[in-house]
Amino acid sequence: MLSEVLLVSAPGKVILHGEHAVVHGKVALAVALNLRTFLRLEPHSNGKVDLSLPNIGIKRAWDVAGLQSLDTSFLEQGDVTTPTPEQVEKLKDVAGLPDDCAVTERLAVLAFLYLYLSICRKQRWTREDLELINKWAFQGERVIHGNPSGVDNAVSTWGGALRYHQGKISSLKRSPALQILLTNTKVPRNTRALVAGVRNRLLKFPEIVAPLLTSIDAISLECERVLGEMGEAPAPEQYLVLEELIDMNQHHLNALGVGHASLDQLCQVTRARGLHSKLTGAGGGGCGITLLKPGIPGGWSSQKWRPRSRP
Ligand code: MEV
């Protein structure tokens, strides 16, 4: 049982290359951001579990006794357990969310309840703890989007710049700190549906889509090679290669059907200023990343960028 206040945080992330392809066993490169999500856990004596997620407008409370009287399979300590469809159904009953609750909010609550009921928390993270946190975060992802590759939870657990391939994580040791402009298009996304859409397209047009995934894999490998060469003192030509890779990947993602009009607009607007953008993550709207070249006179900074909330 938690005896004192615990404040934890994890970095947000962007995927440089390989989203969607990574679900099909290809390489992804992902980097942690200097933007973090914070979680404050505080003990109570009112017999309730309160959940407050102000950014998405969630405030709910449940009776601890009610939660504890649930199926004991949730309360097994020790190994990380994968959520079963029956457990997720049970959580939907317990969550008591209104019918018109938005999908994002609903899934956030279900993932919280699943992890709350399954995890025993600790206060200092050893390597083993981080491995466990990563495994549990992956199960949270499973509740939310069904068939995740594991890249998102890995980069938010370990931080830094990572190469992710079929569950194997390695860090991109010599890669330079990249200046990335992250743009939220404010268009809601549904990763589960997009991942399923790519799978359907692959099943429908295997001869067309499989080579696209192979090509995205090659882009990730080329990006990894260039980042490794850039080291401490990146040369302008190396930025040009990164930009070309971003453009090619963006076209591939559009061909996979995960692009979006707002992201096309972001690409056009930044392109007119000599910058290169691509969607990042699930790409059903969501976010775009723009690579900012360092030291360009008159270049942009995130402060100067004021995206319209919806085109
Ligand atoms: C979502 O941020 C990244 C995807 O590749 C899905 C995944 O890897 O699980 C679209």
Residues whose N, C-alpha, C, O or C-beta is under 5 A from the ligand:
A	BS01	MEV	G18 E19 H20 V22 V23 N147 P148 S149 G150 V151 D152 G281 A282
